[in-house]
Amino acid sequence: MTAEQAAPLLLWIAIFVVFYFVLIRPQQVQQRRYREMLRRLKKGDRVLTRGGLYGVIVEIKDNQIMLELAQNVRVRADRTAVQAVVNRPAAGS
């Protein structure tokens, strides 16, 4: 194979490598962090849902969580509805 024939092949390989490190790899890392965050959810965590609601986890059963949005206002949601753990609530709140 001559250098002229190898150049297009090397270009495609270089493009794939760039795409991998710019697009694919960061997405995989982000998905891994998200799955780990969902796995570590526990009672008392203050969370933000994908719908924009803030709540405190009061119960976890398998893939469902019970969120308290306000005093005596509770909703059941799928664990994957949690977008992020916001912070730990202060004692007594």
C-alpha positions in Angstrom: 0.0 0.0 0.0 1.4 3.4 -1.0 1.3 6.5 1.1 -1.3 7.9 -1.2 -3.6 4.9 -0.6 -3.0 4.9 3.1 -3.8 8.6 3.6 -7.6 8.4 3.4 -7.6 5.4 5.7 -5.4 7.2 8.3 -7.8 10.2 8.0 -10.8 8.1 8.9 -9.0 6.5 11.8 -8.0 9.9 13.1 -11.6 11.1 12.8 -12.9 8.1 14.7 -10.3 8.7 17.4 -11.3 12.3 17.8 -15.0 11.4 17.9 -14.3 8.8 20.5 -12.4 11.1 22.9 -14.7 14.2 22.2 -18.1 12.6 22.1 -18.3 8.9 23.0 -15.9 8.6 26.0 -17.3 11.7 28.0 -20.9 10.4 27.5 -19.9 7.0 28.9 -18.2 8.6 31.9 -21.4 10.8 32.5 -23.6 7.7 32.3 -21.4 5.8 34.8 -21.5 8.7 37.3 -25.3 9.0 36.9 -25.9 5.2 37.5 -23.6 5.4 40.6 -25.5 8.4 41.9 -28.8 6.5 41.5 -27.3 3.5 43.3 -26.2 5.6 46.3 -29.6 7.3 46.9 -30.7 6.9 50.4 -33.4 8.1 52.8 -33.0 11.8 53.7 -31.3 12.9 50.5 -32.6 16.1 49.0 -33.0 15.6 45.3 -34.0 17.4 42.1 -36.2 15.4 39.7 -36.1 15.6 35.9 -39.4 17.4 36.2 -37.9 20.2 38.2 -39.3 19.3 41.6 -37.2 19.4 44.8 -37.9 16.8 47.4 -36.5 14.7 50.2 -36.5 10.9 49.9 -38.5 9.4 52.7 -38.7 5.8 51.3 -36.9 3.7 48.8 -38.2 0.4 47.4 -36.4 -1.3 44.6 -36.7 1.2 41.7 -39.3 3.4 43.3 -38.8 6.3 45.7 -41.2 8.2 47.8 -40.4 12.0 47.8 -41.7 14.5 50.3 -42.2 17.8 48.4 -43.7 19.7 51.3 -45.0 18.8 54.7 -47.6 16.0 54.2 -47.2 16.2 50.4 -45.6 12.9 49.1 -45.3 11.5 45.6 -44.0 8.2 44.4 -41.6 8.3 41.5 -39.3 6.0 39.6 -35.7 6.1 40.8 -34.6 7.3 37.4 -36.7 10.4 37.8 -34.0 11.8 40.0 -31.7 14.1 38.1 -29.3 15.0 40.9 -28.7 15.0 44.6 -28.9 18.6 45.6 -27.6 18.5 49.2 -28.1 16.8 52.5 -30.9 18.5 54.6 -29.8 20.1 57.8 -30.9 18.4 61.1 -34.3 19.4 62.2 -35.5 20.6 58.8 
